[in-house]
């Protein structure tokens, strides 16, 4: 609500305009805070993500079963293909975001990506139908790798004004939690219903339901168009090429200059200015501030803000790289965890047998229950202790998740050792199709730990990349967290392929033998647990030296103090008038 104070002529004027800077409504007019954005828009966007994630997991969750079943691939080959598929699906949005920020805008990109997504799902349905008819020319499902998730998330973040204290510090942080809650609900729908249909009724029918869900999601998104805040496009040129990329080019070109003084452009004029406003990190980029001549192009290319934006991007690289070990662990839930469950007793009660991929039900349940607890109990408690709006810092949240993922690998290794020992005791090692008399509930602890870690790390990465890169690159920066998952999946595929070749080179059983009772998955889990601890150590090291971009915090503080000072003047004036009357 705008703050109103009496003017000298007795008229009322708003101290803070109700319009939101940098945003317009669906007709291109200035958008009002009281009638747009925040949770009225976020509700549509979270609902869209529920359907999108249902569609994605309706294919991805059970993909290893589809590859090793109807398509007859080996366990190692299927795991490689699933990891490659996941990696491609996660990396494509990063490439798309580069184009989005310059040309289409987020709203139209979501519509286009959703239409391509729906087309891809239609082709997957055809693949399943042809497979059921015995055709062999339909073994590639990678067409469904197009995803709109990062753009939907970026668009959702746009509904919260970064220059408004309450929307920025409280509501937006909560949005990321509830966003992931929506993801978990979508995953839960796929795991409980769609996977069961795929395993026991028809793959084509299961993929058909996924197709319908994605179409419904697009309709829901379009219904909310009148409530959305649409970002104003400031420049037609890609911001990376316009500023950040030019900084690296200019720094290399000016490598022979010193950084004691530079020529900085400011609205077309050239000035000699010391580097008092430039940060100490990555000082070699300060060379980009030199203008080698007075040509028009040189005067336009780099400013201190451009250099600082480039430095902010470089600061993210160590954090991004050390999160990859978490993504490698992340890849196991939809591959080897599922294959473990295939050999175990999956009877729940009264003879009801769940599909192996439905074990990820415990994953979605854990996230669904833990996110409200985190948002309603953990954060307020931590906030009271630390005096920080989010309870703990974003990097502390990510680090906690990496630690929990390492523990989940330790638990997975111990459970796998128990499974192999049980198979040996009952002499089932050479009977790959016989169920091991060990209930699938043994896998629940590793799933629960894995997904509590998810709440900390994945949501933390979303918020971290959203906060620490310049506004113009938001679509790209929100794709960064998906690129962690994508590169991690590809690394997992390379690790699996390498270990498979090495461990079977002498004619022995591979760690990932198709007869999972002769495999050595526990070795692999121990290896991942050790890698996770090494990665966590590196993450903590780089986190301690990480410099947060605090420009937005200073801006909010100034706005708050400005509003507070005017409110004090209003109260004093009213009190003075009451006293005189």
Secondary structure, DSSP 8 states (H G I E B T S, - for coil): ---EEE-TTS-EEESS-SEEEEEE-TTSSEEEGGGSSHHHHHHHHHHHHHHHHHHHHHHHTTHHHHHHTTT---HHHHHHHHHHHHHHHHHHHHHHHHHIIIII-HHHHHHHHHHHHHHHHHHHHHHHHHHHTT-SS----GGGG---HHHHHHHHHHTS-TTSHHIIIIIHHHHHHHHHHHHHHHHHHIIIIIHHHHHHT-HHHHHHHHHHHHHHHHHHHHHTTTT--EE----SS-HIIIIIHHHHHHHHHTTTS-SSSEEEEETTEEEEE-STTS-STTGGGGGGG--SS--HHHHHS--HHHHHHHHHHHHHHHHHHHTHHHHHHHTTTTTHHHHHHHTEE-EEETTEE--GGGGGHHHHHHHHHHHHHIIIIIHHHHHHHH--TTSS-HHHHHHHHHHHHHHHHHHHHHHHHHHHHHHHHTT-TT-TTS-EEEEGGGGHHHHHHHHHHHHHHHHHHHHHHHHHS-GGGHHHHHHHHHHHHHHHHHHHHHHHHHHHHHHTTTSS--TT-SSTTT--HHHHHHHHHHHHHHHHHHHHHHHHT-----HHHHHHHHHHHHHHHHHHHHHHHHHHHHHH-
